[in-house]
Amino acid sequence: MKRRHFCAALTALPFLIGTQHARASSPHTTFDLEPRSINPRYMLIGPQGSAVSNEDFRGRFQLITFGYTFCPDICPTTLVDIAEALKLLGTDAERVQAIFISVDPERDNPQQLATYTAFFDQRIIGLTGSPALVQAAARNFKVRYEKVVGESEDPKNYAVDHSAGIYLLGPESTFIKKFAYATPPASIANDIRQLISSH
């Protein structure tokens, strides 16, 4: 049975830093993926409000994760891990584009995403889009997400239950593998470094 995690309201930034130490106790979705089952395609909106697609990063590896800025645990922990992997890669990180795709287009606009991702690492970009575009991207990557409304009367006070993990695309924008949630940043960096040396 696949497990899914429940993300609640956005918490303070100090909490985001501390989440890197609590990853082992957080529930999350995990599932094995065959390369042929993933269609690594997306067309979304970038930080400047312009269209961004997977084709824009040909020649570079892409590290992609899905989430939303109001997520209190899994998303910030994953972004901390990505930022650490980029740091460990050193100059090889220039061959990598890290991407955070929001599954909450109702609340996550390009400016908000830019501020959020920059907190973790300036090299991570946030992408959003219309609900239809986000759904298409998630469907292509086999990502599951669902809006969860609580008892609050505020229509914007809700959570989004979503799959966890990090997707790695190659320089030709082909799917290589999915790193499960809580994969150590050193393992991510080592895998990417080996791939870079073989290209």
C-alpha positions as CSV (number, residue, x, y, z in Angstrom):
1,M,0.0,0.0,0.0
2,K,1.3,3.4,-0.9
3,R,1.7,5.8,1.9
4,R,1.0,9.5,1.5
5,H,1.9,12.4,3.8
6,F,-0.3,15.2,5.0
7,C,1.0,18.8,4.7
8,A,-0.6,21.4,6.9
9,A,0.0,25.2,7.2
10,L,3.2,27.1,6.6
11,T,5.3,27.5,9.7
12,A,8.2,29.8,10.5
13,L,11.5,29.7,8.7
14,P,13.5,28.5,11.7
15,F,11.3,25.4,11.7
16,L,12.2,24.8,8.0
17,I,15.9,24.6,8.9
18,G,15.2,22.1,11.7
19,T,13.2,19.7,9.6
20,Q,16.3,18.2,8.1
21,H,16.8,16.3,11.4
22,A,13.3,14.9,11.5
23,R,13.0,13.3,8.0
24,A,13.0,9.7,9.3
25,S,9.7,10.0,11.2
26,S,7.7,11.7,8.4
27,P,5.3,9.6,6.4
28,H,5.6,9.9,2.6
29,T,4.6,8.2,-0.7
30,T,7.1,5.8,-2.1
31,F,6.8,3.7,-5.3
32,D,9.1,2.1,-7.8
33,L,9.1,3.6,-11.2
34,E,10.1,2.1,-14.5
35,P,11.8,4.7,-16.9
36,R,9.2,3.9,-19.5
37,S,6.4,4.8,-17.1
38,I,7.6,8.4,-16.8
39,N,7.0,11.1,-19.4
40,P,9.4,13.8,-18.3
41,R,7.6,16.7,-19.8
42,Y,6.2,19.9,-18.3
43,M,5.2,23.3,-19.5
44,L,4.8,25.7,-16.6
45,I,5.4,29.3,-15.4
46,G,8.8,30.4,-14.1
47,P,9.9,33.0,-11.6
48,Q,9.7,35.8,-14.2
49,G,6.2,34.9,-15.3
50,S,7.4,33.4,-18.6
51,A,6.8,29.8,-19.9
52,V,9.4,27.2,-18.8
53,S,9.6,23.7,-20.1
54,N,11.8,20.7,-19.7
55,E,13.3,21.5,-23.1
56,D,14.8,24.8,-21.6
57,F,17.4,22.8,-19.7
58,R,18.7,20.5,-22.3
59,G,22.4,19.9,-21.8
60,R,21.9,19.9,-18.0
61,F,20.7,17.4,-15.5
62,Q,17.4,18.3,-13.8
63,L,16.5,17.5,-10.1
64,I,12.8,17.9,-9.8
65,T,10.5,17.6,-6.8
66,F,6.8,18.4,-6.4
67,G,5.3,20.2,-3.3
68,Y,4.0,23.5,-2.1
69,T,5.1,26.4,0.0
70,F,2.7,25.9,2.8
71,C,4.0,22.4,3.4
72,P,5.5,22.1,6.9
73,D,7.8,19.1,6.7
74,I,8.4,17.0,3.6
75,C,8.8,19.8,1.1
76,P,11.3,21.9,3.1
77,T,13.2,18.8,4.1
78,T,13.5,17.8,0.5
79,L,14.7,21.2,-0.6
80,V,17.3,21.2,2.2
81,D,18.5,17.9,0.8
82,I,18.6,19.3,-2.7
83,A,20.5,22.4,-1.6
84,E,23.0,20.2,0.2
85,A,23.5,17.9,-2.8
86,L,24.2,21.0,-4.9
87,K,26.7,22.2,-2.4
88,L,28.4,18.8,-2.4
89,L,28.6,18.8,-6.2
90,G,30.8,21.9,-6.1
91,T,31.5,23.1,-9.6
92,D,29.6,20.1,-11.1
93,A,26.4,21.7,-9.8
94,E,26.7,24.0,-12.9
95,R,25.6,21.0,-14.9
96,V,22.4,20.7,-12.8
97,Q,19.1,22.6,-12.6
98,A,17.1,22.0,-9.4
99,I,13.3,22.6,-9.8
100,F,10.5,22.8,-7.3
101,I,7.1,22.3,-9.0
102,S,4.1,23.6,-7.0
103,V,1.0,21.4,-6.7
104,D,-0.9,24.3,-5.1
105,P,-1.4,26.8,-8.0
106,E,-4.2,28.5,-6.1
107,R,-1.8,30.0,-3.5
108,D,1.7,29.6,-5.0
109,N,2.4,32.4,-7.5
110,P,5.7,32.8,-9.2
111,Q,6.9,35.6,-6.9
112,Q,6.1,33.6,-3.8
113,L,7.8,30.5,-5.1
114,A,10.9,32.5,-6.0
115,T,11.2,33.8,-2.4
116,Y,10.5,30.3,-1.0
117,T,13.1,28.4,-3.1
118,A,15.7,31.2,-2.6
119,F,15.6,30.6,1.1
120,F,17.1,27.1,0.5
121,D,19.4,27.9,-2.4
122,Q,19.4,30.6,-5.1
123,R,19.9,27.9,-7.7
124,I,16.6,26.2,-7.1
125,I,13.8,27.6,-9.2
126,G,10.1,27.3,-8.5
127,L,7.5,26.6,-11.2
128,T,3.7,26.9,-11.2
129,G,0.9,27.3,-13.7
130,S,-2.8,26.9,-14.3
131,P,-4.4,23.9,-12.5
132,A,-4.5,22.1,-15.9
133,L,-0.8,22.6,-16.5
134,V,0.1,21.5,-13.0
135,Q,-2.1,18.4,-13.4
136,A,-0.5,17.6,-16.7
137,A,3.0,17.8,-15.2
138,A,2.1,15.7,-12.2
139,R,0.4,13.1,-14.4
140,N,3.5,12.8,-16.6
141,F,5.7,12.2,-13.5
142,K,3.2,9.9,-11.8
143,V,2.8,12.3,-8.9
144,R,-0.3,12.1,-6.9
145,Y,-1.7,15.1,-5.1
146,E,-5.0,16.0,-3.5
147,K,-6.4,19.1,-1.8
148,V,-7.5,18.5,1.8
149,V,-9.9,20.9,3.3
150,G,-10.2,21.1,7.1
151,E,-12.9,22.7,9.3
152,S,-11.7,26.3,8.8
153,E,-14.1,28.7,7.2
154,D,-11.2,30.3,5.4
155,P,-11.2,28.8,1.8
156,K,-7.4,29.3,1.6
157,N,-6.8,27.3,4.8
158,Y,-6.2,23.9,3.4
159,A,-3.5,21.3,2.9
160,V,-2.3,19.3,-0.1
161,D,-1.6,15.6,0.3
162,H,1.1,14.7,-2.3
163,S,3.8,12.2,-3.3
164,A,7.3,12.7,-2.2
165,G,10.7,12.1,-3.8
166,I,13.1,13.7,-6.3
167,Y,13.2,13.0,-10.0
168,L,16.5,13.0,-12.0
169,L,16.4,13.9,-15.7
170,G,19.4,13.6,-17.9
171,P,20.9,16.2,-20.3
172,E,18.6,15.0,-23.1
173,S,15.6,15.6,-20.7
174,T,15.1,11.8,-20.3
175,F,14.1,10.2,-17.0
176,I,17.0,8.5,-15.2
177,K,15.7,7.7,-11.7
178,K,13.7,8.7,-8.7
179,F,15.4,9.3,-5.4
180,A,13.1,8.2,-2.6
181,Y,12.3,10.7,0.1
182,A,15.1,11.0,2.7
183,T,17.8,9.8,0.3
184,P,21.0,11.2,1.7
185,P,22.3,14.3,-0.2
186,A,25.7,12.6,-0.5
187,S,24.2,9.7,-2.3
188,I,22.3,12.0,-4.7
189,A,25.5,14.0,-5.4
190,N,27.6,10.9,-5.9
191,D,25.1,9.5,-8.4
192,I,25.0,12.7,-10.4
193,R,28.8,13.1,-10.3
194,Q,29.2,9.6,-11.8
195,L,26.6,10.4,-14.5
196,I,28.4,13.7,-15.3
197,S,31.7,11.9,-15.7
198,S,30.1,9.5,-18.2
199,H,28.7,12.2,-20.4
